[in-house]
Amino acid sequence: MRDDLHEIMGGPPSDPVLVGLVAALCAAKRPESTLIWKRSPKVQELLHGLGTGTIAATHEGLDTRPSRAAEHLRNVMEHHGLLPPRDRWLPRFEQWIDNKLIDLPAEVARPARHFATWHHLRRIRAIADAGGDTQPSVRSAKQEITETVKFLSWLWSTYGRTG
């Protein structure tokens, strides 16, 4: 297992986080699952990127490759103390905001982003910082932002205004 992981990663890692990750994957209670999991081309691409340094072995690095494989690795690394625990809903919400507003006219996106970040994101970050469960707040915020975007889009298309 270790040799296979080193081969996929481009050699034995020197980064302590990746050394710990290899050790954790090799120590899995069900090695068959890890053997099957690491065969996936997406997993191999992710492990190779981590091993070569094109993907940082950090939360931010894993965020650049959103996938089930990245989330699994993140969970393994958090579980083994290789990465600090992080609220899982907050980064997804931040990405959702960007995706939600990307194709909107600037006149709609600007006030919608202001509402999303200043009203909702600030509050959800405070909940996460306090160790609270952000999932209910994220769900509610998404609904409110979606309705706000609909309203602002209607105002813009009907009256050429957003306020």
Residue pairs with C-beta under 8 A, 6 or more apart in sequence:
1 25
1 26
1 31
1 34
1 35
2 22
2 26
4 35
4 38
5 22
5 25
5 26
5 38
5 47
6 12
6 13
6 22
6 51
8 38
8 44
8 47
8 48
8 51
9 18
9 22
9 47
9 48
9 50
9 51
9 52
10 48
10 51
10 52
11 51
12 19
12 22
13 19
13 21
13 22
13 50
13 51
15 53
15 57
17 57
17 58
17 77
17 82
17 83
18 50
18 51
18 57
20 77
20 80
20 81
20 82
21 50
21 57
21 73
21 76
21 77
21 80
21 82
24 76
24 77
24 79
24 80
24 82
25 34
25 38
25 76
26 34
28 34
37 43
37 72
38 44
38 47
40 69
42 67
42 69
43 69
46 55
46 65
46 67
46 69
46 70
46 73
49 55
49 65
50 57
50 61
50 73
55 61
55 62
55 64
55 65
57 77
57 82
57 83
58 83
59 74
59 83
59 84
59 86
59 91
62 70
62 71
62 73
62 74
63 70
63 91
63 95
66 95
71 88
74 83
76 82
77 83
78 84
78 85
78 86
87 128
87 134
89 124
89 128
89 134
89 135
89 138
90 124
90 125
90 128
90 134
90 138
92 138
93 121
93 124
93 134
93 138
93 141
93 142
94 121
96 142
97 113
97 116
97 117
97 121
97 145
100 112
100 116
100 145
100 146
100 149
101 109
101 112
101 113
101 116
101 149
102 109
104 112
104 149
104 153
105 156
107 156
107 162
108 149
108 152
108 153
108 156
108 162
110 162
111 152
111 162
111 163
112 145
112 148
112 149
112 152
115 145
115 148
116 141
116 145
120 137
120 141
120 144
120 145
121 141
123 137
124 134
124 137
124 138
124 141
127 133
127 134
127 137
128 134
152 162
155 161
155 162
155 163
156 162
